[in-house]
Amino acid sequence: MSPNTNTDAPLLRVRDLRVQFDTAAGTVRAVDGISFTVEAGRTLGLVGESGSGKSVTSMAVMGLHGRGRVSGSIVLAGQELQSLNDRQLSRLRGRRMAMIFQDPLSALHPAYTVGEQIAEAHRHHFGTGRRAAHRQAVDMLGEVGIPEPARRAREYPHQFSGGMRQRAMIAMALSCEPDLLIADEPTTALDVTVQAQILELIARLQEQRRLGVLMITHDLGVVARVAHDVLVMYSGRAAEQAPVEDLFKQPAHPYTRSLLDSLPRLDDPDDAPLRAIPGSPPSLTSPIPGCAFAPRCARAAEADEAARLRCSDDRPGTAYYAPGRLVACHLPLGVSTGAVPHGAQPPAEEAR
């Protein structure tokens, strides 16, 4: 693979990504035209409800869906991944891009020691001898904070706690020094103390290695803790993209606002009910013609008839909202006039 000579280009650039699956119920449009970038040394948080297309997106980047289901452009360090065959993609997985799965007990093979599994990845990509690969596996276990790494490398996944298994998965993912790390719900089923430790570990390793990280999560607390930028997904589409501080301070899309409002607050009374988003996402086999969130959107419901019809009948395109921010909404929060179309430059007074 030719190195990317443009140092200003993002590490990962995804454009108009679409993923669909043919089922007995019809064609499922799991991802429906999203675009984003991941910079080296930065974390993009990909958030949304279950079924919004987050994990499908991450697996598309890794080339795990097979042929005929994925369209669009996926460029990693200057290399268009969509043009590669299965063998070429296999060479990139682990070496240039790696993934941490949300269930490490299922991802790790129960019949091989943890050290053997980490060493195997290094041997596959670098042709390292068994002893050298084993020493490298032990070093990686120590780097991710596992005590007595030489002893633990000889143990099996079931002998590790949940947090230790996740650390072992991180060691395996980083053993070949990839440029891009995809973390799919890396703190699922872990208690809050271990969650914090895993997130701090990923952040530390990212800073040391200048990794680009794509963090898949439904937990906005995780996003606030580790992400630099956020892409909010809804029903397979991008709802909003923003720097993390701006998104929490002033969300632009009503769906993002609803997600933030659903979080419990420290100043809530003990008996305060949870604030759920009413309704359900639309079927991915029968997408509605307009905004996918319109049937659940309080802002659309309160708008005049012309605006309601536009929301229900006209799918909003991704539009400029503010410097570094994009939103796909006819009625973005805090805006009373139309947004600049996606791809246009910001108004001259803002560009200055």
Residue pairs with C-beta under 8 A, 6 or more apart in sequence:
1 77
1 79
1 92
1 96
2 78
2 79
3 77
3 78
4 77
4 78
4 79
5 78
6 78
9 78
10 37
10 38
10 39
10 40
10 212
11 38
11 39
11 40
11 76
11 77
11 179
11 180
11 212
12 37
12 38
12 61
12 74
12 75
12 76
12 77
12 180
12 212
12 214
13 37
13 73
13 74
13 75
14 34
14 35
14 36
14 37
14 57
14 61
14 72
14 73
14 74
14 75
15 35
15 72
15 73
15 75
16 33
16 34
16 35
16 71
16 72
16 73
17 31
17 33
17 34
17 35
17 57
17 60
17 70
17 71
17 72
17 73
17 74
18 29
18 31
18 32
18 33
18 70
18 71
18 72
19 29
19 30
19 31
19 53
19 56
19 57
19 60
19 65
19 69
19 70
20 27
20 28
20 29
20 30
20 31
20 69
21 27
21 28
21 30
21 69
22 28
23 285
25 285
26 285
26 286
27 285
28 284
28 285
29 236
29 284
29 285
29 287
30 53
30 56
30 236
30 284
31 53
31 56
31 57
31 60
31 236
32 53
32 235
32 236
32 237
32 287
33 72
33 237
33 238
34 53
34 57
34 231
34 233
34 236
34 237
34 238
35 238
35 318
36 44
36 46
36 231
36 238
36 241
37 44
38 44
38 180
38 212
38 213
38 214
39 212
39 228
40 179
40 210
40 211
40 212
41 206
41 207
41 210
41 211
41 212
42 212
42 213
42 228
42 229
43 203
43 206
43 212
43 213
43 214
43 215
43 226
43 227
43 228
43 229
44 213
44 214
44 215
44 227
44 228
44 229
44 230
44 231
45 215
45 217
45 222
45 223
45 226
45 227
45 229
45 230
45 231
45 244
46 54
46 57
46 58
46 214
46 215
46 216
46 217
46 230
46 231
46 233
47 54
47 217
47 218
47 219
47 220
47 223
47 230
47 231
47 232
47 233
47 259
48 54
48 218
48 232
48 233
48 234
48 239
49 218
49 234
49 277
49 281
50 218
51 281
51 284
52 233
52 234
52 235
52 236
52 281
53 233
53 235
53 236
53 237
54 184
54 216
54 217
54 218
54 233
55 184
55 185
55 216
56 65
56 236
57 216
57 233
58 99
58 182
58 184
58 214
58 216
59 65
60 70
60 74
61 74
61 76
61 81
61 97
61 180
61 182
61 214
62 93
62 97
62 99
62 182
63 81
63 84
63 86
63 89
63 92
63 93
70 82
71 82
72 82
73 80
73 82
74 80
74 81
74 82
75 81
76 92
76 96
76 97
76 179
76 180
77 96
77 179
79 92
81 89
81 92
84 92
91 125
93 99
94 121
94 124
94 125
94 173
94 175
94 176
94 178
95 125
95 176
95 178
96 178
96 179
96 180
97 178
97 179
97 180
97 181
97 182
98 172
98 173
98 174
98 176
98 178
98 180
98 181
98 182
99 173
99 181
99 182
99 183
99 184
100 166
100 169
100 170
100 173
100 181
100 182
100 183
100 184
100 186
101 107
101 169
101 184
102 184
102 185
102 186
102 188
103 188
103 189
104 157
104 162
104 165
104 166
104 168
104 169
105 157
105 158
105 162
105 165
107 169
108 114
108 117
108 157
108 165
108 168
108 169
109 117
109 157
110 156
110 157
110 158
111 156
112 120
112 156
113 153
113 154
113 155
113 156
114 137
114 141
114 152
114 153
114 155
114 156
114 157
114 160
114 168
115 134
115 137
115 138
115 141
115 152
115 153
115 154
116 134
116 137
117 172
118 136
118 137
118 140
118 141
118 153
118 168
118 171
118 172
118 175
119 128
119 130
119 133
119 134
119 136
119 137
120 133
121 172
121 175
121 176
122 128
122 133
122 136
122 137
122 175
122 176
123 129
123 130
123 133
125 176
126 176
128 136
134 153
136 175
137 153
137 171
137 175
138 149
138 150
138 153
139 149
140 171
140 172
140 174
140 175
141 149
141 152
141 153
141 167
141 168
141 171
142 149
143 171
143 205
144 167
144 168
144 170
144 171
144 174
144 201
144 205
145 167
145 197
145 201
146 152
146 164
146 167
146 168
146 171
152 160
152 164
157 165
157 168
160 168
162 189
162 190
162 194
163 190
163 194
163 197
163 198
166 186
166 187
166 190
166 194
166 198
167 198
167 201
170 186
170 198
170 201
170 202
170 205
173 181
174 181
174 205
174 209
177 209
178 211
179 211
179 212
180 211
180 212
180 213
180 214
181 202
181 206
181 211
181 212
181 213
181 214
182 213
182 214
182 216
183 202
183 213
183 214
183 215
183 216
184 216
185 216
185 217
185 218
186 198
186 199
186 202
186 215
187 194
187 195
187 198
187 199
187 217
187 219
187 222
190 198
195 222
196 225
199 222
199 225
199 226
202 213
202 226
203 226
205 211
206 213
213 226
215 222
215 223
215 226
215 227
217 223
220 248
220 259
220 260
220 263
221 263
223 230
223 244
224 244
224 248
227 244
228 243
228 244
229 241
229 242
229 243
229 244
230 240
230 241
230 242
230 243
230 244
230 247
231 238
231 240
231 241
232 238
232 239
232 240
232 241
232 247
232 253
232 255
232 256
232 259
233 239
234 255
234 281
234 292
234 293
235 281
235 282
235 284
235 287
235 292
235 293
236 284
236 287
236 292
237 292
237 328
238 318
238 326
238 328
239 253
239 255
239 256
239 293
239 327
239 328
239 329
240 247
240 251
240 252
240 253
240 255
240 256
240 321
240 325
240 326
240 327
240 328
240 329
241 318
241 325
241 326
241 327
242 252
242 321
242 324
242 325
242 326
243 324
243 325
246 322
246 324
246 325
247 256
248 260
250 333
250 334
251 257
251 260
251 333
252 321
252 322
252 325
252 327
252 329
252 332
252 333
252 334
252 335
253 293
253 327
253 328
253 329
253 332
253 333
254 293
254 297
254 298
254 299
254 300
254 329
254 331
254 333
255 277
255 293
255 296
255 297
257 333
258 277
258 296
258 298
259 277
261 275
262 274
262 275
262 276
262 277
264 272
264 274
277 296
278 296
279 295
279 296
280 296
281 292
282 288
282 292
282 295
288 294
288 295
288 312
289 312
289 313
289 314
289 315
290 310
290 311
290 312
290 313
290 314
290 315
290 316
291 297
291 300
291 311
291 312
291 314
291 315
291 316
291 328
291 329
291 330
293 300
294 300
294 308
294 311
294 312
295 312
297 311
297 331
299 331
299 333
300 307
300 308
300 311
300 312
300 330
300 331
301 308
303 311
303 331
307 330
307 331
310 330
311 330
311 331
314 330
316 328
316 329
316 330
317 328
317 341
317 342
318 326
318 327
318 328
318 342
319 326
319 327
319 328
319 329
319 338
319 339
319 340
319 341
319 342
320 326
320 339
320 340
320 341
320 342
320 344
320 346
321 327
321 332
321 335
321 339
322 346
322 350
323 346
323 350
326 342
327 339
332 339
340 346
340 347
345 351
